[in-house]
């Protein structure tokens, strides 16, 4: 039903074979919009402020005045958010092609407490190869100045310092390209465009054997295989978990026969080969430790988009940011972080299919096909259960057999907005963005509680959560080796060997909620309006019926007395129930547009989609109308 993101993230889709992957983008304005822009007040871009300071500028603080004459694209992101990571990859080509006129500035706006730590932002900028200036805004000051509502959001500022467009979600590279070209032509003619080198200054490289490793496995030889994610390689380490035996892959980002792009999950197959989640290539590869051969077994190298096939020959079906893999129930299970699902790959038939999840982001248990996940990123298999680290809900989930199928159950975690470090009964225990799970011999599970820098333990027999170790640095996976557990300390660039402790570590309980403020709404009737303007040169596609769709729901469901469900209008009157004072509105809006060219018999068509999870608080004096922008100017 609804995809509910990093507090509020947006995504979009292409539905038909002849439709590209544009997702609600803002292209160059058409004549009607130009007329409207000429008669409306121009909005001066607010200054860029953030207590964390600037990265990738060589120590220089930037202001909008420093950048006057350049086209500025602000990328509001947070490093927990897979949609934000997709946008970083989408911007790379634009950044390279227009580096003499365009300055991309990342505005890091944290969801989790850990993401507000300056060093964590420094690490993320290196980890994800961000090659433009980044403003660290831990208190969301610039986020509020620009009235941003969702991660990721892109804001375009023209060379004279005025906001000309805003995009929410992924898939806007085509629209941005068109708008940049128009702004280059317009301001080049006016003499207000300034070309030249940008303010980006690359940081000094650091020499380490591993750089932000992601996942690890123990090979039958007693050595460790590690995904060295930022270096786009696999690295085999000796039994001491320190000495490099060999490196696998070229070390350059790519999808060639011997290259990876930010690989993460690893799993040993019965035939001795290792299956690799090649995350940013949206593919599964196998690596043969005997021969060194690397083979693509699933994925096309392109990102899966809504409406595309979800089953079939593995090499013909697109995947979306596979983050981990595990062999369970005679299949390779895939934590498909990019679409909040679990898929499976069958090595015997060479096919893939969806196994659990709806693509909606949230915390919903039940039959596998109806469950909601939130960026699943860690898997661990036992004989009868598959454990899942579900980081955006700070949860540990599991897949269990249910008759002829499977069901999903939550062991620890309550939802998208609650997190912390609290031990005790699982019903009230808190984690913070865990990325890894490891099955232990006694039936319990070790949890790499990544943003708490801790190793935690959940015991199904007692229902208790305890802390095994602290003072780790962004642990992302762990491997059993005899009586030891070897932890991937991603932000310390190493594997750390620990003896499994017999007693838990005592920690002071801490609970948090995301910094993103709730929208105050008035009791009674609430008008919801989704604003959509077709991109330049396009019109709404009504050839096959209504070209728009709106889906509305809430958590808790009792928040809405009227107005939930699906319809074709992009506006709806909602009625709030008496007695429910806060919750989350889940809104998913879609619109189809096609090129408006009568001479073209087969116009290119695009599906625009965005999903919002809007925290709300019911209070006297709150707003009676909630506008959300699907695509528009100066939004």
DAKA-V320469 format. One record per pair of residues at least 24 apart in sequence whose ideal C-beta (glycine too) atoms are under 10 Angstrom apart, sorted by the first residue. I is the first residue (numbers start at 1). GAP is how many residues later the second one is. Records with the same first field share a line. If there is no record, write none. Layout:
I->GAP + GAP
This chain:
1->357 + 358 + 359 + 361 + 363 + 369 + 371 + 550 + 551 + 552 + 563 + 564 + 565 + 585 + 587 + 610
2->356 + 357 + 358 + 359 + 360 + 370 + 549 + 550 + 551 + 552 + 553 + 582 + 583 + 584 + 585 + 586 + 609 + 610 + 611
3->80 + 166 + 303 + 336 + 337 + 355 + 356 + 357 + 358 + 359 + 369 + 371 + 583 + 585 + 606 + 607 + 608 + 609 + 610
4->336 + 356 + 357 + 358 + 359 + 368 + 370 + 388 + 389 + 411 + 412 + 549 + 551 + 580 + 581 + 582 + 583 + 584 + 607 + 608 + 609 + 610
5->76 + 77 + 78 + 79 + 106 + 145 + 146 + 147 + 164 + 335 + 356 + 357 + 369 + 370 + 387 + 411 + 606 + 607 + 608
6->71 + 72 + 73 + 74 + 75 + 76 + 77 + 78 + 103 + 104 + 105 + 106 + 109 + 144 + 145 + 146 + 355 + 368 + 369 + 385 + 386 + 410 + 508 + 510 + 607
7->71 + 73 + 74 + 102 + 103 + 104 + 105 + 142 + 143 + 144 + 385 + 409 + 410 + 506 + 507 + 508 + 509 + 577 + 606 + 607 + 608
8->103 + 140 + 141 + 142 + 143 + 145 + 160 + 408 + 506 + 508 + 576 + 579 + 603 + 604 + 605 + 606 + 607 + 620
9->69 + 71 + 72 + 73 + 74 + 75 + 102 + 141 + 142 + 143 + 144 + 159 + 160 + 161 + 352 + 366 + 383 + 407 + 601 + 602 + 603 + 604
10->73 + 139 + 140 + 141 + 142 + 143 + 157 + 158 + 159 + 160 + 161 + 578 + 579 + 599 + 600 + 601 + 602 + 603 + 618 + 619 + 620
11->71 + 72 + 75 + 139 + 141 + 157 + 158 + 159 + 160 + 294 + 295 + 309 + 327 + 328 + 329 + 348 + 350 + 577 + 598 + 599 + 600
12->71 + 155 + 156 + 157 + 158 + 159 + 160 + 293 + 294 + 577 + 578 + 594 + 595 + 596 + 597 + 598 + 599 + 618 + 619
13->156 + 157 + 158 + 291 + 292 + 293 + 294 + 295 + 326 + 346 + 577 + 593 + 594 + 595 + 596 + 597 + 598
14->157 + 291 + 292 + 293 + 294 + 578 + 591 + 592 + 593 + 594 + 595
15->290 + 291 + 292 + 293 + 575 + 577 + 590 + 591 + 592 + 594
16->291 + 292 + 525 + 528 + 576 + 589 + 590 + 591
17->290 + 291 + 588
18->576 + 584 + 585 + 586 + 587 + 588
19->286 + 288 + 522 + 573 + 574 + 575 + 585 + 586 + 587 + 588
20->151 + 154 + 285 + 584 + 585 + 586 + 587
21->69 + 149 + 150 + 151 + 152 + 153 + 281 + 282 + 283 + 284 + 285 + 287 + 297 + 585 + 586
22->148 + 149 + 150 + 151 + 152 + 153 + 283 + 513 + 516 + 571 + 582 + 583 + 584 + 585 + 586 + 609
23->60 + 63 + 144 + 145 + 146 + 147 + 148 + 149 + 150 + 151 + 152 + 282 + 283 + 567 + 583 + 584 + 585 + 586 + 587 + 607 + 608
24->143 + 144 + 145 + 146 + 147 + 148 + 151 + 508 + 511 + 565 + 566 + 567 + 569 + 582 + 583 + 584 + 585 + 586 + 605 + 606 + 607 + 608
25->129 + 140 + 142 + 143 + 144 + 145 + 146 + 147 + 148 + 149 + 150 + 151 + 152 + 153 + 154 + 510 + 581 + 583 + 606
26->128 + 130 + 138 + 139 + 140 + 141 + 142 + 146 + 149 + 150 + 152 + 153 + 507 + 509 + 510 + 603 + 605 + 606 + 607 + 608 + 609
27->138 + 145 + 147 + 148 + 149 + 150 + 151 + 152 + 155 + 506 + 507 + 508 + 509 + 510 + 511 + 566 + 579 + 604
28->136 + 137 + 147 + 148 + 149 + 150 + 151 + 152 + 153 + 154 + 155 + 157 + 158 + 507 + 508 + 509
29->135 + 136 + 149 + 150 + 153 + 504 + 506 + 507 + 604
30->503 + 504 + 505 + 506 + 507 + 508 + 509 + 566
31->505 + 506
32->501 + 504
33->500 + 501 + 502 + 503 + 599 + 600
34->148 + 502
36->497 + 597 + 598
37->125 + 127 + 596 + 597
40->593 + 594
41->593
42->116 + 118 + 119 + 120 + 121 + 122 + 592
43->114 + 118 + 119 + 120 + 121 + 591
44->113 + 116 + 117 + 118 + 119
45->27 + 29 + 100 + 101 + 110 + 111 + 112 + 113 + 115 + 116 + 117 + 118 + 119
46->95 + 96 + 98 + 99 + 100 + 101 + 109 + 111 + 117
47->94 + 95 + 98
48->24 + 26 + 57 + 59 + 85 + 87 + 89 + 93 + 94 + 97 + 98 + 109
49->58 + 86 + 88 + 90 + 92 + 93 + 96
50->57 + 58 + 59 + 71 + 84 + 85 + 86 + 87 + 88 + 89 + 90 + 91 + 92 + 93
51->65 + 67 + 85 + 86 + 87 + 88 + 90
52->56 + 58 + 64 + 65 + 66 + 69 + 70 + 82 + 83 + 84 + 85 + 86 + 87 + 89
53->65 + 68 + 81 + 82 + 83 + 84 + 85
54->51 + 79 + 80 + 81 + 82 + 145 + 147
55->51 + 53 + 63 + 66 + 67 + 69 + 70 + 71 + 75 + 77 + 78 + 79 + 80 + 81 + 146 + 148
56->49 + 50 + 66 + 69 + 70 + 74 + 75 + 76 + 77 + 78 + 79 + 143 + 144 + 145 + 146 + 147
57->48 + 75 + 76 + 77 + 78 + 141 + 142 + 143 + 144
58->75 + 141 + 142 + 143 + 144 + 145
59->142
60->73 + 139 + 141
61->74
62->41 + 43 + 71 + 73 + 137
64->41 + 93 + 97
65->96
66->37 + 133
67->36 + 38 + 66 + 90 + 92 + 94 + 127 + 131 + 132
68->89 + 91 + 92 + 93 + 124 + 126
69->32 + 34 + 89 + 90 + 91 + 92 + 118 + 122 + 123 + 124 + 125 + 126 + 127
70->28 + 30 + 31 + 32 + 33 + 87 + 88 + 89 + 117 + 123 + 124 + 125 + 126 + 128 + 129
71->27 + 30 + 31 + 32 + 33 + 85 + 86 + 87 + 88 + 93 + 105 + 108 + 109 + 112 + 113 + 116 + 122 + 123
72->30 + 31 + 32 + 33 + 83 + 84 + 85 + 86 + 87 + 89 + 91
73->25 + 29 + 30 + 31 + 32 + 33 + 59 + 81 + 82 + 83 + 84 + 92 + 94 + 99 + 103 + 106 + 107
74->29 + 30 + 31 + 32 + 33 + 61 + 68 + 72 + 74 + 79 + 80 + 81 + 82 + 83 + 89 + 92
75->29 + 30 + 31 + 32 + 33 + 55 + 57 + 59 + 77 + 78 + 79 + 80 + 92
76->29 + 30 + 31 + 32 + 33 + 59 + 61 + 64 + 66 + 67 + 70 + 72 + 73 + 74 + 75 + 76 + 77 + 78 + 79 + 90 + 92
77->29 + 30 + 31 + 32 + 33 + 47 + 51 + 53 + 57 + 74 + 75 + 76 + 77
78->29 + 30 + 31 + 32 + 33 + 34 + 37 + 38 + 43 + 46 + 62 + 65 + 73 + 74 + 436
79->27 + 29 + 31 + 32 + 33 + 35 + 36 + 41 + 42 + 44 + 45 + 46 + 48 + 49 + 51
80->30 + 31 + 32 + 34 + 35 + 44 + 71 + 295 + 311 + 312 + 352 + 353 + 355 + 370 + 371
81->28 + 30 + 34 + 69 + 70 + 71 + 294 + 311
82->88 + 197 + 238 + 239 + 241 + 254 + 255 + 256 + 257 + 258 + 279 + 292 + 293 + 295 + 309 + 310
83->67 + 68 + 69 + 85 + 86 + 87 + 88 + 238 + 255 + 278 + 292 + 528
84->24 + 25 + 40 + 44 + 67 + 68 + 69 + 86
85->39 + 42 + 43 + 67 + 85 + 177 + 194 + 195 + 236 + 252 + 253
86->66 + 83 + 84 + 85 + 194 + 196 + 217 + 234 + 235 + 252
87->64 + 65 + 66 + 67 + 80 + 82 + 83 + 84 + 85 + 86
88->40 + 41 + 42 + 43 + 44 + 64 + 192
89->39 + 40 + 81 + 84 + 164 + 172 + 173 + 191 + 214 + 232
90->62 + 64 + 80 + 81 + 82 + 83 + 84 + 86 + 213
91->39 + 40 + 41 + 63 + 81 + 82 + 85
92->37 + 38 + 39 + 40 + 81 + 161
93->80 + 84
94->78 + 79 + 80 + 82 + 83 + 86
95->36 + 37 + 103 + 105
96->35
97->80 + 83 + 84
98->78 + 79 + 82 + 83 + 85 + 86 + 97 + 100
99->32 + 33 + 96 + 97 + 98 + 99 + 101
100->84 + 93 + 94 + 95 + 96 + 97 + 98
101->58 + 79 + 80 + 82 + 83 + 86 + 87 + 92 + 93 + 94 + 95 + 97
102->30 + 54 + 74 + 78 + 81 + 82 + 96
103->29 + 30 + 54 + 95 + 96 + 97
104->26 + 27 + 28 + 29 + 30 + 50 + 72 + 94 + 96
105->27 + 28 + 29 + 30 + 37 + 50 + 52 + 93 + 94 + 95
106->24 + 26 + 27 + 28 + 29 + 30 + 31 + 46
107->26 + 27 + 28 + 29 + 30 + 33 + 34 + 35 + 36 + 38 + 39 + 41 + 46 + 48
108->26 + 27 + 28 + 29 + 30 + 32 + 34 + 35
109->26 + 27 + 28 + 29 + 30 + 31 + 32 + 33 + 34 + 35 + 37 + 39 + 42 + 43 + 44 + 406 + 407
110->26 + 27 + 28 + 29 + 30 + 33 + 41 + 404 + 405 + 406
111->29 + 40 + 281 + 305 + 306 + 308 + 322 + 403 + 404 + 405
112->279 + 280 + 282 + 307 + 320 + 321 + 338 + 339 + 340 + 400 + 402 + 403
113->25 + 306 + 307 + 308 + 319 + 320 + 338 + 339 + 397 + 399 + 400 + 401 + 402
114->305 + 318 + 319 + 336 + 337 + 338 + 339 + 360 + 398
115->317 + 318 + 336 + 400
116->24 + 399
117->334
119->354 + 372
120->331 + 353 + 354 + 371
122->81 + 369
123->89 + 107 + 350 + 351 + 367 + 368 + 369 + 370
124->88 + 350 + 367
125->78
126->77 + 79 + 80 + 85 + 86 + 104 + 365
127->84 + 85 + 87 + 102 + 103 + 135 + 347 + 363 + 364
128->84 + 101 + 102 + 134 + 152
129->101 + 103 + 124 + 133 + 151
130->70
131->67 + 69 + 71
132->66 + 67 + 68
133->65 + 66 + 67 + 68
134->66
138->377
139->376
140->375 + 376 + 377
143->372 + 373
144->373
147->488
148->368
149->367 + 370 + 463 + 465 + 478 + 479 + 480 + 486
150->366 + 460 + 461 + 462 + 463 + 464 + 478 + 479
151->365
153->476 + 482
155->479 + 480
156->24 + 27 + 477 + 478
157->26
158->24 + 25 + 28 + 29 + 34 + 35
159->24 + 25 + 27 + 28 + 29 + 31 + 32 + 33 + 34 + 35
160->27 + 30 + 32 + 33
161->31
162->472
163->470 + 471 + 472
164->469 + 470
165->466 + 467 + 468 + 469 + 470
166->463 + 465 + 466 + 467 + 468 + 469
167->443 + 462 + 464 + 465 + 468
168->442 + 443 + 444 + 460 + 461 + 462 + 463 + 467
169->439 + 440 + 441 + 442 + 443 + 461 + 462
170->133 + 135 + 168 + 439 + 440
171->132 + 134 + 435 + 436 + 437 + 438 + 439
172->363 + 436 + 459
174->361 + 432
175->360 + 361 + 431 + 433 + 456
178->357 + 358 + 359
179->356 + 357 + 454
182->354
206->287
208->284 + 285 + 286
209->26 + 28 + 33 + 34 + 35 + 38 + 284 + 285 + 286
210->25 + 27 + 32 + 34 + 278 + 279 + 280 + 282 + 283 + 284 + 285
211->24 + 279 + 282
212->50 + 262 + 264 + 276 + 278 + 279 + 280 + 281
213->24 + 51 + 263 + 264 + 275 + 276 + 277 + 278 + 279 + 280 + 281 + 282
214->48 + 49 + 50 + 51 + 52 + 63 + 65 + 109 + 110 + 163 + 221 + 222 + 262 + 263 + 274 + 276
215->48 + 49 + 50 + 51 + 52 + 61 + 62 + 108 + 109 + 110 + 162 + 163 + 164 + 220 + 221 + 233 + 261 + 262 + 263 + 264 + 273 + 275
216->25 + 49 + 50 + 220 + 260 + 261 + 262 + 263 + 270 + 271 + 272 + 279
217->48 + 49 + 50 + 51 + 57 + 108 + 260 + 262
218->50 + 261 + 262 + 263 + 264 + 268
219->26 + 47 + 49 + 53 + 55 + 70
220->48 + 52 + 69
221->24 + 68
222->259
223->66
224->42 + 255 + 257 + 262 + 264 + 271
225->41 + 43 + 49 + 51 + 62 + 64 + 254
226->37 + 40 + 251 + 253 + 260 + 262 + 268 + 269
227->33 + 35 + 36 + 37 + 38 + 39 + 49 + 50 + 51 + 52 + 97 + 249 + 250 + 261
228->32 + 34 + 35 + 265
229->31 + 32 + 33 + 34 + 35 + 50 + 51 + 247 + 261
230->32 + 260 + 263
231->29 + 31 + 32
232->27 + 28 + 29 + 30 + 31 + 46 + 48 + 49
233->25 + 26 + 27 + 30
234->26 + 29 + 32 + 40 + 42 + 51 + 53 + 55 + 60
236->51 + 53
237->249 + 257 + 258
239->242
240->255 + 257
241->238 + 240 + 243 + 245 + 246 + 247 + 253 + 254 + 255 + 256
242->252 + 253 + 254 + 255
246->43 + 46
248->26 + 28 + 39 + 41 + 44 + 46
249->27 + 29 + 36 + 38 + 45
253->27 + 28
254->27 + 47
255->25 + 26 + 27 + 28 + 30 + 41 + 44 + 45 + 46 + 47
256->25 + 38
257->28 + 36 + 37 + 38 + 39
258->34 + 35 + 36
259->26 + 35
260->25 + 27 + 34
261->40
262->59 + 61
263->24 + 59
264->57 + 58 + 59 + 60 + 61 + 71 + 73 + 113 + 114 + 171 + 212 + 213
265->57 + 58 + 59 + 60 + 61 + 67 + 69 + 70 + 72 + 112 + 113 + 114 + 171 + 212
266->58 + 59 + 60 + 211 + 213
267->57 + 58 + 59 + 60 + 61 + 65 + 66 + 67 + 112 + 114
268->57 + 58 + 59
269->28 + 56 + 58 + 63 + 78
270->57 + 60 + 77
271->76
273->24 + 74
274->51
275->47 + 50 + 51 + 52 + 57 + 59 + 70 + 72
276->46 + 49
277->42 + 44 + 45 + 46 + 47 + 48 + 55 + 57 + 58 + 59 + 60 + 100 + 102
278->41 + 44
279->40 + 41 + 42 + 43 + 44 + 45 + 58 + 59 + 98
280->41 + 42 + 58
281->38 + 40 + 41
282->36 + 37 + 38 + 39 + 40 + 54 + 56
283->31 + 32 + 35 + 36 + 39
284->30 + 31 + 35 + 38 + 41 + 48 + 50 + 59 + 61 + 63 + 68
286->46 + 61
297->35 + 48 + 50 + 53 + 55
298->24 + 27 + 34 + 36 + 45 + 47 + 48 + 49 + 52 + 53 + 54
299->35 + 46 + 53
303->35 + 36
304->32 + 34 + 35 + 37 + 39 + 55
305->34 + 302 + 304
306->33 + 53 + 284 + 301 + 303
307->300 + 302
309->43 + 44
310->26 + 29 + 31 + 33 + 42 + 43 + 44 + 49
311->32 + 33 + 40 + 41 + 42 + 43
312->38 + 39 + 40 + 41
313->36 + 37 + 38 + 39
314->29 + 31 + 32 + 33 + 35 + 36 + 37 + 38 + 39
315->35 + 36 + 37
316->34 + 35 + 36
317->26 + 28 + 34 + 35 + 36
318->34
319->24 + 26 + 33
320->39
321->54 + 56
322->54 + 55
323->52 + 53 + 54 + 55 + 56 + 66 + 68 + 112 + 153
324->52 + 53 + 54 + 55 + 56 + 64 + 65 + 111 + 112 + 113 + 152 + 153
325->54 + 56
326->52 + 53 + 54 + 55 + 56 + 60 + 61 + 62 + 111 + 113
327->52 + 54 + 59
328->27 + 51 + 52 + 53 + 54 + 55 + 56 + 57 + 58 + 59 + 71 + 78
329->26 + 52 + 54 + 55 + 57 + 70 + 72 + 77
331->24
332->47
333->43 + 46 + 48 + 53 + 55 + 66
334->42 + 45
335->38 + 40 + 41 + 42 + 43 + 44 + 51 + 53 + 54 + 55 + 100
336->37 + 39 + 40 + 41
337->36 + 37 + 38 + 39 + 40 + 41 + 53 + 54 + 55 + 98
338->37
339->34 + 36 + 37
340->31 + 32 + 33 + 34 + 35 + 36 + 50 + 52
341->27 + 30 + 31 + 32 + 35
342->26 + 29 + 31 + 34 + 37 + 44 + 46 + 55 + 57 + 64 + 66
355->31 + 44 + 50 + 51
356->30 + 32 + 41 + 43 + 49 + 50 + 51 + 52
357->51
359->252
360->191 + 193 + 226 + 228 + 251 + 253
361->29 + 31 + 32 + 55 + 225 + 250 + 252
362->28 + 30 + 31 + 53 + 54 + 191 + 193 + 222 + 224 + 251
363->27 + 29 + 30 + 31 + 32 + 34 + 45 + 47 + 50 + 51 + 52 + 53 + 55 + 192
364->29 + 44 + 46 + 51 + 191
365->32 + 33 + 42 + 43 + 44 + 45
366->36 + 41 + 42 + 43
367->35 + 36 + 38 + 39 + 40 + 41
368->31 + 32 + 34 + 37 + 38 + 39 + 40
369->36 + 37 + 38 + 39
370->37 + 38
371->26 + 28 + 35 + 36 + 37 + 38 + 39
372->36
373->24 + 35
374->39 + 41 + 42
375->58 + 60
376->59
377->56 + 57 + 58 + 59 + 60 + 71 + 73 + 99 + 100
378->56 + 57 + 58 + 59 + 60 + 69 + 70 + 72 + 98 + 99 + 100
379->57 + 58
380->56 + 57 + 58 + 59 + 60 + 65 + 66 + 67 + 97 + 98
381->56 + 58
382->57 + 58 + 61 + 63
383->56
385->24 + 54 + 58 + 60 + 75
386->51 + 53
387->24 + 49 + 50 + 51 + 52 + 58 + 59 + 60 + 71 + 73
388->46 + 49
389->24 + 42 + 44 + 45 + 46 + 47 + 48 + 49 + 56 + 58 + 59 + 60 + 61 + 87 + 88
390->41 + 43 + 44 + 45 + 47
391->28 + 40 + 41 + 42 + 43 + 44 + 45 + 57 + 58 + 59 + 60
392->24 + 25 + 27 + 41
393->24 + 25 + 26 + 38 + 40 + 41
394->24 + 25 + 26 + 35 + 36 + 37 + 38 + 39 + 40 + 55 + 56 + 57 + 58 + 118
395->24 + 36 + 38 + 39 + 52
396->30 + 33 + 35 + 38 + 41 + 49 + 51 + 53 + 60 + 62 + 69
397->40
398->39 + 47 + 60 + 62
409->51
411->26 + 34 + 36 + 47 + 48 + 49 + 52 + 54
412->33 + 35 + 37 + 44 + 46 + 51 + 53
415->140 + 169 + 198
416->98 + 139 + 168 + 197 + 199
417->95 + 96 + 97 + 99 + 101 + 138 + 167 + 196 + 198
418->93 + 94 + 95 + 96
419->30 + 32 + 33 + 91 + 92 + 93 + 94 + 95
420->32 + 89 + 90 + 91 + 92 + 93
421->28 + 30 + 31 + 32 + 33 + 35 + 46 + 49 + 86 + 87 + 88 + 89 + 90 + 91
422->30 + 43 + 45 + 85 + 86 + 87 + 88 + 89
423->33 + 34 + 41 + 42 + 43 + 44 + 81 + 82 + 83 + 84 + 86
424->39 + 40 + 41 + 42 + 85
425->37 + 38 + 39 + 40
426->32 + 33 + 34 + 36 + 37 + 38 + 39
427->36 + 38
428->37 + 81 + 83
429->27 + 29 + 34 + 35 + 36 + 37 + 80
430->26 + 35 + 79 + 80 + 81 + 82
431->25 + 27 + 34
432->78 + 80
433->41
434->41 + 42
435->39 + 40 + 41 + 42 + 53 + 55
436->39 + 40 + 41 + 42 + 43 + 51 + 52 + 54
437->40 + 41
438->39 + 40 + 41 + 42 + 47 + 48 + 49
439->41
440->28 + 38 + 40 + 45 + 60
441->39 + 42 + 59
442->58
446->29 + 32 + 34 + 39 + 41 + 52 + 54
447->28 + 31
448->24 + 26 + 27 + 28 + 29 + 30 + 39 + 40 + 41 + 42
449->25 + 26
450->24 + 25 + 26 + 27 + 40 + 41
451->24
452->55 + 58
453->36 + 38 + 39
454->51 + 53
455->30 + 32 + 41 + 43 + 45 + 46 + 50
456->48 + 49 + 51
457->43 + 44 + 47
464->40
465->39
466->35 + 37 + 38 + 39 + 40 + 41
467->34 + 37 + 38 + 39 + 40
468->30 + 32 + 33 + 35 + 36 + 37
469->27 + 29 + 30 + 31 + 32 + 35 + 36
470->35 + 36 + 37
471->25 + 34
472->24 + 26
513->102
514->101
516->97 + 98 + 99
517->98 + 100
518->64 + 65 + 66 + 96 + 97 + 98 + 99 + 100 + 101 + 104
519->66 + 95 + 96 + 97 + 98 + 103 + 104 + 107
520->62 + 96 + 97 + 98 + 99 + 100 + 101 + 102 + 103
521->53 + 55 + 61 + 64 + 93 + 95 + 96 + 97 + 98 + 100 + 101 + 102 + 103 + 104 + 105
522->54 + 96 + 97 + 98 + 99 + 100 + 101 + 102 + 103
523->52 + 53 + 54 + 55 + 56 + 57 + 58 + 95 + 96 + 97 + 99 + 101
524->37 + 50 + 51 + 52 + 54 + 94 + 100
525->36 + 37 + 38 + 48 + 49 + 50 + 51 + 99 + 100
526->34 + 37 + 46 + 47 + 48 + 49 + 50 + 59 + 90 + 92 + 96 + 97 + 98 + 99 + 100
527->36 + 44 + 45 + 46 + 47 + 96 + 97 + 98 + 99 + 100
528->24 + 35 + 42 + 43 + 44 + 45 + 46 + 57 + 59 + 61 + 86 + 97 + 98 + 99 + 100
529->40 + 41 + 42 + 43 + 96 + 97 + 98 + 99 + 100
530->39 + 40 + 41 + 42 + 57 + 58 + 59 + 60 + 61 + 80 + 82 + 96 + 97 + 98 + 99 + 100 + 101
531->39 + 40 + 58 + 96 + 97 + 98 + 99 + 100 + 101 + 104
532->38 + 57 + 58 + 59 + 61 + 76 + 78 + 96 + 97 + 98 + 99 + 100
533->58 + 60 + 96 + 97 + 98 + 99 + 100 + 102
534->57 + 58 + 59 + 60 + 62 + 72 + 74 + 97
535->58 + 60 + 71 + 73 + 96
536->60
537->56 + 57 + 58 + 59 + 60 + 66
538->54 + 55 + 56 + 57 + 58 + 59 + 65 + 66 + 67 + 68 + 70
539->54 + 55 + 56 + 57 + 58 + 64
540->51 + 52 + 53 + 54 + 56
541->50 + 51 + 52 + 53 + 54 + 62 + 64 + 65 + 66
542->50 + 52
543->49 + 51 + 60 + 62
544->48
545->47
546->45 + 46
547->43 + 44 + 45 + 46 + 47 + 58 + 60
548->41 + 42 + 43 + 44 + 45 + 60 + 82
549->39 + 40 + 41 + 42 + 43 + 60
550->37 + 38 + 39 + 40 + 41 + 78 + 80
551->35 + 36 + 37 + 38 + 39 + 60
552->33 + 34 + 35 + 36 + 37
553->31 + 32 + 33 + 34 + 35
554->26 + 29 + 30 + 31 + 32 + 33 + 60 + 62
555->28 + 29 + 30 + 31 + 58 + 60
556->24 + 26 + 27 + 28
557->26
558->25
559->24 + 25 + 26 + 57 + 59
560->25 + 26
570->58 + 60
571->54 + 56
574->52
576->40 + 42 + 46
577->41
578->40
579->39
580->36 + 38
581->35 + 36 + 37 + 38
582->33 + 34 + 35 + 36 + 37
583->31 + 32 + 33 + 34 + 35
584->28 + 29 + 30 + 31 + 32
585->27 + 28 + 29 + 30 + 31 + 41 + 43
586->25 + 26 + 27 + 28
587->24 + 25 + 26 + 27 + 39 + 41 + 43
588->24 + 25
589->39 + 40 + 41 + 42
590->40
591->39 + 40
593->38
